[in-house]
Amino acid sequence: QQVHDRAAEDDPGGLGRRRYVAHVVERANRAQDHGTERHAQHLSQLKTQLALTPAQEGAWTSFTQAMQPRGDFARLDRESMQKLTTPERIDRMRAQRAQRDAAMDARGDAVKAFYAQLQPEQQKTFDRMGHRMDSDRKQHMQGRHGHGPMRQGGGQPG
């Protein structure tokens, strides 16, 4: 907030702030594109490692469709949230959480359905690859905003 306030003082017309917002939006779009590419690459590697049979292709298609990154979640923007009362904000956040939980449940169900179609050796490969993808995703998320893993003591530098 202080950066925005200083930018407004130095740029009364707000042109610098508009450029900054445009830069942030462009950067977010590039990150989303990178994430989509990364997701497709992981799925491709997984499919190769699983060596699916032709009979499993339908299950794979259903699985990959369910696993597509979701961008349709409603965002809680600051301006509209500030207009709500506290109970209304809580209700809005709960509704958003319920929407995300339902999407996570659907993805989990898709994973279980696909997993059930795999042979025991393929299941072992899926377990190994899935664990690796989770680990990669966590490492990516930790570096995403320039933050490393949290330190003991509330994340404060020691």
Secondary structure, DSSP 8 states (H G I E B T S, - for coil): -HHHHHHHHH-TT-HHHHHHHHHHHHHHHHHHHHHHHHHHHHHHHHHHHHT--GGGHHHHHHHHHHTS----S----HHHHHTS-HHHHHHHHHHHHHHHHHHHHHHHHHHHHHHHTS-HHHHHHHHHHHHHHHHHHHHHHHHHTT--S--TTTT---
